[in-house]
Amino acid sequence: MRIVRVKTKWSKEGREVSAEEVVGVLAFNAWRIGMQAMLEIEEERFDVTTQMQRVRIISEVMYLLIHSLDRVLYETVSDDDRAFLVSTFARKLSDHVHENARGFEGPGDYRTPFINTLNERMEGFAETKWDEEKQAPGFSMARQFGMNIVGELGAKDREWALDYIQQVLTPEIMEDFHKILTKTGLMEKITKES
């Protein structure tokens, strides 16, 4: 998976950049990671037929990235800072989901269902393994993520899609996410404060 360009340039170079602006850039690029993952799923010819199915699959990628940010920040920034960064990231991603879903399904509230499912996923991922050394999902977390996506695919793909998502797609997603964390300067800040 390749992210062509990571948006990290600020309109006025040398100015102080707020944490909210950094998280906005992170969310913008995270959404692009989700879209790229969706394209790869379709290139593998998994059964994806509707726009809302695509939005739900991209949302699953967003849930993983939100939880991953929480895990990366754990023990490196204060609880208050971590809560602010993770909740801001989640809100900005819920805006992306809302705008895209509204474009396909029409008026409605798409943020609340996103946040409700996010809360469920956060609880589920909390019970899984995180690889501290790699700062990436362990086997059980990658499997849970894969199962969440498989649940959105057509029945014919469920048997073999899990291996692809767990072993190929998840590492690619995390590699791109780490690149974005690094390019935004967030990873450097985390590394300095730990």
PyMOL commands that place a pseudoatom at each C-alpha (Angstrom):
pseudoatom trace, name=CA, resn=MET, resi=1, chain=A, elem=C, hetatm=0, pos=[0.000, 0.000, 0.000]
pseudoatom trace, name=CA, resn=ARG, resi=2, chain=A, elem=C, hetatm=0, pos=[1.368, 3.397, -0.883]
pseudoatom trace, name=CA, resn=ILE, resi=3, chain=A, elem=C, hetatm=0, pos=[0.297, 6.847, 0.170]
pseudoatom trace, name=CA, resn=VAL, resi=4, chain=A, elem=C, hetatm=0, pos=[1.301, 9.042, -2.739]
pseudoatom trace, name=CA, resn=ARG, resi=5, chain=A, elem=C, hetatm=0, pos=[1.814, 12.179, -0.659]
pseudoatom trace, name=CA, resn=VAL, resi=6, chain=A, elem=C, hetatm=0, pos=[1.364, 12.949, 2.980]
pseudoatom trace, name=CA, resn=LYS, resi=7, chain=A, elem=C, hetatm=0, pos=[-0.096, 16.393, 3.580]
pseudoatom trace, name=CA, resn=THR, resi=8, chain=A, elem=C, hetatm=0, pos=[2.171, 18.028, 6.138]
pseudoatom trace, name=CA, resn=LYS, resi=9, chain=A, elem=C, hetatm=0, pos=[2.919, 21.464, 4.713]
pseudoatom trace, name=CA, resn=TRP, resi=10, chain=A, elem=C, hetatm=0, pos=[1.509, 24.371, 6.672]
pseudoatom trace, name=CA, resn=SER, resi=11, chain=A, elem=C, hetatm=0, pos=[0.330, 27.567, 5.017]
pseudoatom trace, name=CA, resn=LYS, resi=12, chain=A, elem=C, hetatm=0, pos=[2.783, 29.707, 6.990]
pseudoatom trace, name=CA, resn=GLU, resi=13, chain=A, elem=C, hetatm=0, pos=[6.080, 27.912, 7.485]
pseudoatom trace, name=CA, resn=GLY, resi=14, chain=A, elem=C, hetatm=0, pos=[7.752, 28.460, 10.817]
pseudoatom trace, name=CA, resn=ARG, resi=15, chain=A, elem=C, hetatm=0, pos=[4.564, 29.207, 12.740]
pseudoatom trace, name=CA, resn=GLU, resi=16, chain=A, elem=C, hetatm=0, pos=[3.492, 27.264, 15.805]
pseudoatom trace, name=CA, resn=VAL, resi=17, chain=A, elem=C, hetatm=0, pos=[1.214, 24.416, 14.754]
pseudoatom trace, name=CA, resn=SER, resi=18, chain=A, elem=C, hetatm=0, pos=[-1.533, 23.433, 17.170]
pseudoatom trace, name=CA, resn=ALA, resi=19, chain=A, elem=C, hetatm=0, pos=[-2.146, 19.866, 18.264]
pseudoatom trace, name=CA, resn=GLU, resi=20, chain=A, elem=C, hetatm=0, pos=[-5.598, 20.073, 16.682]
pseudoatom trace, name=CA, resn=GLU, resi=21, chain=A, elem=C, hetatm=0, pos=[-4.054, 21.015, 13.316]
pseudoatom trace, name=CA, resn=VAL, resi=22, chain=A, elem=C, hetatm=0, pos=[-1.621, 18.099, 13.536]
pseudoatom trace, name=CA, resn=VAL, resi=23, chain=A, elem=C, hetatm=0, pos=[-4.477, 15.723, 14.356]
pseudoatom trace, name=CA, resn=GLY, resi=24, chain=A, elem=C, hetatm=0, pos=[-6.456, 17.178, 11.430]
pseudoatom trace, name=CA, resn=VAL, resi=25, chain=A, elem=C, hetatm=0, pos=[-3.618, 16.297, 9.076]
pseudoatom trace, name=CA, resn=LEU, resi=26, chain=A, elem=C, hetatm=0, pos=[-3.388, 12.869, 10.696]
pseudoatom trace, name=CA, resn=ALA, resi=27, chain=A, elem=C, hetatm=0, pos=[-7.135, 12.331, 10.169]
pseudoatom trace, name=CA, resn=PHE, resi=28, chain=A, elem=C, hetatm=0, pos=[-7.001, 13.496, 6.554]
pseudoatom trace, name=CA, resn=ASN, resi=29, chain=A, elem=C, hetatm=0, pos=[-4.207, 11.063, 5.793]
pseudoatom trace, name=CA, resn=ALA, resi=30, chain=A, elem=C, hetatm=0, pos=[-5.783, 8.265, 7.847]
pseudoatom trace, name=CA, resn=TRP, resi=31, chain=A, elem=C, hetatm=0, pos=[-8.881, 8.579, 5.679]
pseudoatom trace, name=CA, resn=ARG, resi=32, chain=A, elem=C, hetatm=0, pos=[-6.650, 8.186, 2.623]
pseudoatom trace, name=CA, resn=ILE, resi=33, chain=A, elem=C, hetatm=0, pos=[-5.162, 5.030, 4.165]
pseudoatom trace, name=CA, resn=GLY, resi=34, chain=A, elem=C, hetatm=0, pos=[-8.700, 3.695, 4.598]
pseudoatom trace, name=CA, resn=MET, resi=35, chain=A, elem=C, hetatm=0, pos=[-9.599, 4.464, 0.993]
pseudoatom trace, name=CA, resn=GLN, resi=36, chain=A, elem=C, hetatm=0, pos=[-6.403, 2.790, -0.231]
pseudoatom trace, name=CA, resn=ALA, resi=37, chain=A, elem=C, hetatm=0, pos=[-7.162, -0.281, 1.902]
pseudoatom trace, name=CA, resn=MET, resi=38, chain=A, elem=C, hetatm=0, pos=[-10.655, -0.374, 0.409]
pseudoatom trace, name=CA, resn=LEU, resi=39, chain=A, elem=C, hetatm=0, pos=[-9.191, -0.237, -3.110]
pseudoatom trace, name=CA, resn=GLU, resi=40, chain=A, elem=C, hetatm=0, pos=[-6.855, -3.115, -2.288]
pseudoatom trace, name=CA, resn=ILE, resi=41, chain=A, elem=C, hetatm=0, pos=[-9.757, -5.154, -0.937]
pseudoatom trace, name=CA, resn=GLU, resi=42, chain=A, elem=C, hetatm=0, pos=[-11.602, -4.567, -4.202]
pseudoatom trace, name=CA, resn=GLU, resi=43, chain=A, elem=C, hetatm=0, pos=[-8.495, -5.403, -6.245]
pseudoatom trace, name=CA, resn=GLU, resi=44, chain=A, elem=C, hetatm=0, pos=[-8.422, -8.762, -4.465]
pseudoatom trace, name=CA, resn=ARG, resi=45, chain=A, elem=C, hetatm=0, pos=[-11.976, -9.209, -5.804]
pseudoatom trace, name=CA, resn=PHE, resi=46, chain=A, elem=C, hetatm=0, pos=[-13.619, -9.473, -2.416]
pseudoatom trace, name=CA, resn=ASP, resi=47, chain=A, elem=C, hetatm=0, pos=[-17.397, -9.115, -2.509]
pseudoatom trace, name=CA, resn=VAL, resi=48, chain=A, elem=C, hetatm=0, pos=[-17.971, -5.377, -2.056]
pseudoatom trace, name=CA, resn=THR, resi=49, chain=A, elem=C, hetatm=0, pos=[-20.964, -4.037, -3.956]
pseudoatom trace, name=CA, resn=THR, resi=50, chain=A, elem=C, hetatm=0, pos=[-22.460, -0.945, -2.302]
pseudoatom trace, name=CA, resn=GLN, resi=51, chain=A, elem=C, hetatm=0, pos=[-21.108, 2.468, -1.406]
pseudoatom trace, name=CA, resn=MET, resi=52, chain=A, elem=C, hetatm=0, pos=[-22.239, 2.132, 2.216]
pseudoatom trace, name=CA, resn=GLN, resi=53, chain=A, elem=C, hetatm=0, pos=[-20.470, -1.223, 2.457]
pseudoatom trace, name=CA, resn=ARG, resi=54, chain=A, elem=C, hetatm=0, pos=[-17.320, 0.603, 1.341]
pseudoatom trace, name=CA, resn=VAL, resi=55, chain=A, elem=C, hetatm=0, pos=[-17.877, 3.322, 3.962]
pseudoatom trace, name=CA, resn=ARG, resi=56, chain=A, elem=C, hetatm=0, pos=[-18.308, 0.657, 6.669]
pseudoatom trace, name=CA, resn=ILE, resi=57, chain=A, elem=C, hetatm=0, pos=[-15.081, -1.088, 5.624]
pseudoatom trace, name=CA, resn=ILE, resi=58, chain=A, elem=C, hetatm=0, pos=[-13.178, 2.215, 5.602]
pseudoatom trace, name=CA, resn=SER, resi=59, chain=A, elem=C, hetatm=0, pos=[-14.706, 2.889, 9.030]
pseudoatom trace, name=CA, resn=GLU, resi=60, chain=A, elem=C, hetatm=0, pos=[-13.229, -0.394, 10.294]
pseudoatom trace, name=CA, resn=VAL, resi=61, chain=A, elem=C, hetatm=0, pos=[-9.803, 0.854, 9.214]
pseudoatom trace, name=CA, resn=MET, resi=62, chain=A, elem=C, hetatm=0, pos=[-10.500, 4.119, 11.066]
pseudoatom trace, name=CA, resn=TYR, resi=63, chain=A, elem=C, hetatm=0, pos=[-11.411, 2.212, 14.255]
pseudoatom trace, name=CA, resn=LEU, resi=64, chain=A, elem=C, hetatm=0, pos=[-8.111, 0.340, 14.064]
pseudoatom trace, name=CA, resn=LEU, resi=65, chain=A, elem=C, hetatm=0, pos=[-6.142, 3.557, 13.532]
pseudoatom trace, name=CA, resn=ILE, resi=66, chain=A, elem=C, hetatm=0, pos=[-7.901, 5.371, 16.373]
pseudoatom trace, name=CA, resn=HIS, resi=67, chain=A, elem=C, hetatm=0, pos=[-7.149, 2.493, 18.715]
pseudoatom trace, name=CA, resn=SER, resi=68, chain=A, elem=C, hetatm=0, pos=[-3.578, 2.326, 17.413]
pseudoatom trace, name=CA, resn=LEU, resi=69, chain=A, elem=C, hetatm=0, pos=[-3.059, 6.019, 18.134]
pseudoatom trace, name=CA, resn=ASP, resi=70, chain=A, elem=C, hetatm=0, pos=[-4.327, 5.424, 21.657]
pseudoatom trace, name=CA, resn=ARG, resi=71, chain=A, elem=C, hetatm=0, pos=[-1.873, 2.534, 22.091]
pseudoatom trace, name=CA, resn=VAL, resi=72, chain=A, elem=C, hetatm=0, pos=[1.049, 4.503, 20.622]
pseudoatom trace, name=CA, resn=LEU, resi=73, chain=A, elem=C, hetatm=0, pos=[0.360, 7.432, 22.948]
pseudoatom trace, name=CA, resn=TYR, resi=74, chain=A, elem=C, hetatm=0, pos=[-0.108, 5.249, 26.023]
pseudoatom trace, name=CA, resn=GLU, resi=75, chain=A, elem=C, hetatm=0, pos=[2.670, 5.864, 28.594]
pseudoatom trace, name=CA, resn=THR, resi=76, chain=A, elem=C, hetatm=0, pos=[4.295, 8.532, 26.389]
pseudoatom trace, name=CA, resn=VAL, resi=77, chain=A, elem=C, hetatm=0, pos=[2.003, 11.503, 26.912]
pseudoatom trace, name=CA, resn=SER, resi=78, chain=A, elem=C, hetatm=0, pos=[-0.191, 12.539, 29.825]
pseudoatom trace, name=CA, resn=ASP, resi=79, chain=A, elem=C, hetatm=0, pos=[-3.637, 10.977, 30.132]
pseudoatom trace, name=CA, resn=ASP, resi=80, chain=A, elem=C, hetatm=0, pos=[-5.243, 14.357, 29.424]
pseudoatom trace, name=CA, resn=ASP, resi=81, chain=A, elem=C, hetatm=0, pos=[-3.155, 14.922, 26.287]
pseudoatom trace, name=CA, resn=ARG, resi=82, chain=A, elem=C, hetatm=0, pos=[-3.812, 11.382, 25.114]
pseudoatom trace, name=CA, resn=ALA, resi=83, chain=A, elem=C, hetatm=0, pos=[-7.560, 11.777, 25.663]
pseudoatom trace, name=CA, resn=PHE, resi=84, chain=A, elem=C, hetatm=0, pos=[-7.554, 15.077, 23.757]
pseudoatom trace, name=CA, resn=LEU, resi=85, chain=A, elem=C, hetatm=0, pos=[-5.548, 13.721, 20.803]
pseudoatom trace, name=CA, resn=VAL, resi=86, chain=A, elem=C, hetatm=0, pos=[-7.499, 10.476, 20.490]
pseudoatom trace, name=CA, resn=SER, resi=87, chain=A, elem=C, hetatm=0, pos=[-10.928, 12.093, 20.880]
pseudoatom trace, name=CA, resn=THR, resi=88, chain=A, elem=C, hetatm=0, pos=[-10.040, 14.872, 18.409]
pseudoatom trace, name=CA, resn=PHE, resi=89, chain=A, elem=C, hetatm=0, pos=[-8.791, 12.256, 15.942]
pseudoatom trace, name=CA, resn=ALA, resi=90, chain=A, elem=C, hetatm=0, pos=[-12.025, 10.254, 16.374]
pseudoatom trace, name=CA, resn=ARG, resi=91, chain=A, elem=C, hetatm=0, pos=[-14.198, 13.360, 15.916]
pseudoatom trace, name=CA, resn=LYS, resi=92, chain=A, elem=C, hetatm=0, pos=[-12.383, 14.391, 12.762]
pseudoatom trace, name=CA, resn=LEU, resi=93, chain=A, elem=C, hetatm=0, pos=[-12.683, 10.889, 11.322]
pseudoatom trace, name=CA, resn=SER, resi=94, chain=A, elem=C, hetatm=0, pos=[-16.375, 10.787, 12.223]
pseudoatom trace, name=CA, resn=ASP, resi=95, chain=A, elem=C, hetatm=0, pos=[-16.738, 13.971, 10.150]
pseudoatom trace, name=CA, resn=HIS, resi=96, chain=A, elem=C, hetatm=0, pos=[-15.154, 12.200, 7.152]
pseudoatom trace, name=CA, resn=VAL, resi=97, chain=A, elem=C, hetatm=0, pos=[-17.514, 9.250, 7.588]
pseudoatom trace, name=CA, resn=HIS, resi=98, chain=A, elem=C, hetatm=0, pos=[-20.520, 11.560, 7.990]
pseudoatom trace, name=CA, resn=GLU, resi=99, chain=A, elem=C, hetatm=0, pos=[-19.754, 13.556, 4.846]
pseudoatom trace, name=CA, resn=ASN, resi=100, chain=A, elem=C, hetatm=0, pos=[-19.121, 10.482, 2.718]
pseudoatom trace, name=CA, resn=ALA, resi=101, chain=A, elem=C, hetatm=0, pos=[-22.128, 8.528, 3.992]
pseudoatom trace, name=CA, resn=ARG, resi=102, chain=A, elem=C, hetatm=0, pos=[-24.373, 11.565, 3.547]
pseudoatom trace, name=CA, resn=GLY, resi=103, chain=A, elem=C, hetatm=0, pos=[-23.214, 11.795, -0.055]
pseudoatom trace, name=CA, resn=PHE, resi=104, chain=A, elem=C, hetatm=0, pos=[-24.317, 8.203, -0.674]
pseudoatom trace, name=CA, resn=GLU, resi=105, chain=A, elem=C, hetatm=0, pos=[-27.350, 7.836, 1.599]
pseudoatom trace, name=CA, resn=GLY, resi=106, chain=A, elem=C, hetatm=0, pos=[-28.659, 11.384, 1.922]
pseudoatom trace, name=CA, resn=PRO, resi=107, chain=A, elem=C, hetatm=0, pos=[-29.370, 13.443, 5.046]
pseudoatom trace, name=CA, resn=GLY, resi=108, chain=A, elem=C, hetatm=0, pos=[-29.021, 11.789, 8.425]
pseudoatom trace, name=CA, resn=ASP, resi=109, chain=A, elem=C, hetatm=0, pos=[-26.757, 11.346, 11.417]
pseudoatom trace, name=CA, resn=TYR, resi=110, chain=A, elem=C, hetatm=0, pos=[-23.803, 9.136, 10.508]
pseudoatom trace, name=CA, resn=ARG, resi=111, chain=A, elem=C, hetatm=0, pos=[-21.495, 10.386, 13.275]
pseudoatom trace, name=CA, resn=THR, resi=112, chain=A, elem=C, hetatm=0, pos=[-23.398, 8.783, 16.173]
pseudoatom trace, name=CA, resn=PRO, resi=113, chain=A, elem=C, hetatm=0, pos=[-23.371, 5.247, 14.716]
pseudoatom trace, name=CA, resn=PHE, resi=114, chain=A, elem=C, hetatm=0, pos=[-19.657, 5.672, 13.919]
pseudoatom trace, name=CA, resn=ILE, resi=115, chain=A, elem=C, hetatm=0, pos=[-18.869, 6.709, 17.506]
pseudoatom trace, name=CA, resn=ASN, resi=116, chain=A, elem=C, hetatm=0, pos=[-21.073, 3.939, 18.958]
pseudoatom trace, name=CA, resn=THR, resi=117, chain=A, elem=C, hetatm=0, pos=[-19.285, 1.298, 16.905]
pseudoatom trace, name=CA, resn=LEU, resi=118, chain=A, elem=C, hetatm=0, pos=[-15.928, 2.900, 17.734]
pseudoatom trace, name=CA, resn=ASN, resi=119, chain=A, elem=C, hetatm=0, pos=[-16.680, 2.464, 21.437]
pseudoatom trace, name=CA, resn=GLU, resi=120, chain=A, elem=C, hetatm=0, pos=[-17.474, -1.220, 20.838]
pseudoatom trace, name=CA, resn=ARG, resi=121, chain=A, elem=C, hetatm=0, pos=[-14.290, -1.700, 18.803]
pseudoatom trace, name=CA, resn=MET, resi=122, chain=A, elem=C, hetatm=0, pos=[-12.156, 0.071, 21.419]
pseudoatom trace, name=CA, resn=GLU, resi=123, chain=A, elem=C, hetatm=0, pos=[-13.466, -2.335, 24.072]
pseudoatom trace, name=CA, resn=GLY, resi=124, chain=A, elem=C, hetatm=0, pos=[-12.830, -5.321, 21.819]
pseudoatom trace, name=CA, resn=PHE, resi=125, chain=A, elem=C, hetatm=0, pos=[-9.333, -4.205, 20.811]
pseudoatom trace, name=CA, resn=ALA, resi=126, chain=A, elem=C, hetatm=0, pos=[-8.476, -3.507, 24.463]
pseudoatom trace, name=CA, resn=GLU, resi=127, chain=A, elem=C, hetatm=0, pos=[-8.715, -7.253, 25.074]
pseudoatom trace, name=CA, resn=THR, resi=128, chain=A, elem=C, hetatm=0, pos=[-6.243, -8.054, 22.278]
pseudoatom trace, name=CA, resn=LYS, resi=129, chain=A, elem=C, hetatm=0, pos=[-2.463, -8.015, 21.999]
pseudoatom trace, name=CA, resn=TRP, resi=130, chain=A, elem=C, hetatm=0, pos=[-0.439, -4.943, 21.010]
pseudoatom trace, name=CA, resn=ASP, resi=131, chain=A, elem=C, hetatm=0, pos=[3.190, -5.407, 19.928]
pseudoatom trace, name=CA, resn=GLU, resi=132, chain=A, elem=C, hetatm=0, pos=[5.040, -2.765, 21.977]
pseudoatom trace, name=CA, resn=GLU, resi=133, chain=A, elem=C, hetatm=0, pos=[8.291, -3.212, 20.080]
pseudoatom trace, name=CA, resn=LYS, resi=134, chain=A, elem=C, hetatm=0, pos=[6.761, -2.736, 16.632]
pseudoatom trace, name=CA, resn=GLN, resi=135, chain=A, elem=C, hetatm=0, pos=[4.060, -0.350, 17.874]
pseudoatom trace, name=CA, resn=ALA, resi=136, chain=A, elem=C, hetatm=0, pos=[1.583, -2.378, 15.852]
pseudoatom trace, name=CA, resn=PRO, resi=137, chain=A, elem=C, hetatm=0, pos=[-1.285, -4.798, 16.366]
pseudoatom trace, name=CA, resn=GLY, resi=138, chain=A, elem=C, hetatm=0, pos=[-0.317, -8.196, 17.646]
pseudoatom trace, name=CA, resn=PHE, resi=139, chain=A, elem=C, hetatm=0, pos=[-1.787, -11.394, 16.225]
pseudoatom trace, name=CA, resn=SER, resi=140, chain=A, elem=C, hetatm=0, pos=[-5.044, -11.236, 18.203]
pseudoatom trace, name=CA, resn=MET, resi=141, chain=A, elem=C, hetatm=0, pos=[-5.693, -7.566, 17.366]
pseudoatom trace, name=CA, resn=ALA, resi=142, chain=A, elem=C, hetatm=0, pos=[-4.969, -8.088, 13.667]
pseudoatom trace, name=CA, resn=ARG, resi=143, chain=A, elem=C, hetatm=0, pos=[-7.300, -11.103, 13.730]
pseudoatom trace, name=CA, resn=GLN, resi=144, chain=A, elem=C, hetatm=0, pos=[-10.068, -9.082, 15.406]
pseudoatom trace, name=CA, resn=PHE, resi=145, chain=A, elem=C, hetatm=0, pos=[-9.625, -6.310, 12.839]
pseudoatom trace, name=CA, resn=GLY, resi=146, chain=A, elem=C, hetatm=0, pos=[-9.781, -8.884, 10.054]
pseudoatom trace, name=CA, resn=MET, resi=147, chain=A, elem=C, hetatm=0, pos=[-12.932, -10.435, 11.500]
pseudoatom trace, name=CA, resn=ASN, resi=148, chain=A, elem=C, hetatm=0, pos=[-14.561, -7.002, 11.665]
pseudoatom trace, name=CA, resn=ILE, resi=149, chain=A, elem=C, hetatm=0, pos=[-13.894, -6.413, 7.963]
pseudoatom trace, name=CA, resn=VAL, resi=150, chain=A, elem=C, hetatm=0, pos=[-14.838, -9.960, 6.996]
pseudoatom trace, name=CA, resn=GLY, resi=151, chain=A, elem=C, hetatm=0, pos=[-18.205, -9.301, 8.628]
pseudoatom trace, name=CA, resn=GLU, resi=152, chain=A, elem=C, hetatm=0, pos=[-18.786, -6.564, 6.038]
pseudoatom trace, name=CA, resn=LEU, resi=153, chain=A, elem=C, hetatm=0, pos=[-17.868, -8.727, 3.033]
pseudoatom trace, name=CA, resn=GLY, resi=154, chain=A, elem=C, hetatm=0, pos=[-20.133, -10.993, 1.047]
pseudoatom trace, name=CA, resn=ALA, resi=155, chain=A, elem=C, hetatm=0, pos=[-20.464, -14.606, 2.221]
pseudoatom trace, name=CA, resn=LYS, resi=156, chain=A, elem=C, hetatm=0, pos=[-18.298, -16.055, -0.565]
pseudoatom trace, name=CA, resn=ASP, resi=157, chain=A, elem=C, hetatm=0, pos=[-15.188, -14.219, 0.694]
pseudoatom trace, name=CA, resn=ARG, resi=158, chain=A, elem=C, hetatm=0, pos=[-15.372, -14.875, 4.391]
pseudoatom trace, name=CA, resn=GLU, resi=159, chain=A, elem=C, hetatm=0, pos=[-13.338, -18.080, 4.367]
pseudoatom trace, name=CA, resn=TRP, resi=160, chain=A, elem=C, hetatm=0, pos=[-10.136, -16.770, 2.820]
pseudoatom trace, name=CA, resn=ALA, resi=161, chain=A, elem=C, hetatm=0, pos=[-10.331, -12.986, 3.293]
pseudoatom trace, name=CA, resn=LEU, resi=162, chain=A, elem=C, hetatm=0, pos=[-9.259, -13.140, 6.944]
pseudoatom trace, name=CA, resn=ASP, resi=163, chain=A, elem=C, hetatm=0, pos=[-5.745, -14.361, 6.099]
pseudoatom trace, name=CA, resn=TYR, resi=164, chain=A, elem=C, hetatm=0, pos=[-5.251, -11.593, 3.547]
pseudoatom trace, name=CA, resn=ILE, resi=165, chain=A, elem=C, hetatm=0, pos=[-6.498, -8.852, 5.864]
pseudoatom trace, name=CA, resn=GLN, resi=166, chain=A, elem=C, hetatm=0, pos=[-4.568, -10.105, 8.868]
pseudoatom trace, name=CA, resn=GLN, resi=167, chain=A, elem=C, hetatm=0, pos=[-1.272, -10.959, 7.204]
pseudoatom trace, name=CA, resn=VAL, resi=168, chain=A, elem=C, hetatm=0, pos=[-1.028, -8.516, 4.284]
pseudoatom trace, name=CA, resn=LEU, resi=169, chain=A, elem=C, hetatm=0, pos=[-3.369, -5.568, 4.690]
pseudoatom trace, name=CA, resn=THR, resi=170, chain=A, elem=C, hetatm=0, pos=[-2.917, -4.851, 8.407]
pseudoatom trace, name=CA, resn=PRO, resi=171, chain=A, elem=C, hetatm=0, pos=[0.900, -4.526, 8.219]
pseudoatom trace, name=CA, resn=GLU, resi=172, chain=A, elem=C, hetatm=0, pos=[0.565, -2.251, 5.164]
pseudoatom trace, name=CA, resn=ILE, resi=173, chain=A, elem=C, hetatm=0, pos=[-1.978, -0.052, 6.936]
pseudoatom trace, name=CA, resn=MET, resi=174, chain=A, elem=C, hetatm=0, pos=[0.261, 0.251, 9.991]
pseudoatom trace, name=CA, resn=GLU, resi=175, chain=A, elem=C, hetatm=0, pos=[3.369, 0.995, 7.932]
pseudoatom trace, name=CA, resn=ASP, resi=176, chain=A, elem=C, hetatm=0, pos=[1.572, 3.908, 6.263]
pseudoatom trace, name=CA, resn=PHE, resi=177, chain=A, elem=C, hetatm=0, pos=[0.150, 5.094, 9.588]
pseudoatom trace, name=CA, resn=HIS, resi=178, chain=A, elem=C, hetatm=0, pos=[3.628, 5.148, 11.162]
pseudoatom trace, name=CA, resn=LYS, resi=179, chain=A, elem=C, hetatm=0, pos=[4.905, 7.183, 8.209]
pseudoatom trace, name=CA, resn=ILE, resi=180, chain=A, elem=C, hetatm=0, pos=[2.168, 9.742, 8.802]
pseudoatom trace, name=CA, resn=LEU, resi=181, chain=A, elem=C, hetatm=0, pos=[2.845, 9.862, 12.544]
pseudoatom trace, name=CA, resn=THR, resi=182, chain=A, elem=C, hetatm=0, pos=[6.499, 10.511, 11.730]
pseudoatom trace, name=CA, resn=LYS, resi=183, chain=A, elem=C, hetatm=0, pos=[5.875, 13.123, 9.011]
pseudoatom trace, name=CA, resn=THR, resi=184, chain=A, elem=C, hetatm=0, pos=[3.459, 15.107, 11.160]
pseudoatom trace, name=CA, resn=GLY, resi=185, chain=A, elem=C, hetatm=0, pos=[6.079, 15.205, 13.917]
pseudoatom trace, name=CA, resn=LEU, resi=186, chain=A, elem=C, hetatm=0, pos=[3.783, 13.402, 16.329]
pseudoatom trace, name=CA, resn=MET, resi=187, chain=A, elem=C, hetatm=0, pos=[6.006, 10.316, 16.516]
pseudoatom trace, name=CA, resn=GLU, resi=188, chain=A, elem=C, hetatm=0, pos=[9.045, 12.492, 17.242]
pseudoatom trace, name=CA, resn=LYS, resi=189, chain=A, elem=C, hetatm=0, pos=[7.171, 14.199, 20.067]
pseudoatom trace, name=CA, resn=ILE, resi=190, chain=A, elem=C, hetatm=0, pos=[6.131, 10.830, 21.462]
pseudoatom trace, name=CA, resn=THR, resi=191, chain=A, elem=C, hetatm=0, pos=[9.692, 9.515, 21.248]
pseudoatom trace, name=CA, resn=LYS, resi=192, chain=A, elem=C, hetatm=0, pos=[11.141, 12.601, 23.001]
pseudoatom trace, name=CA, resn=GLU, resi=193, chain=A, elem=C, hetatm=0, pos=[8.623, 12.506, 25.823]
pseudoatom trace, name=CA, resn=SER, resi=194, chain=A, elem=C, hetatm=0, pos=[9.013, 8.805, 26.581]
for i in range(1, 194): cmd.bond("trace and resi %d" % i, "trace and resi %d" % (i + 1))
show_as sticks, trace
zoom trace
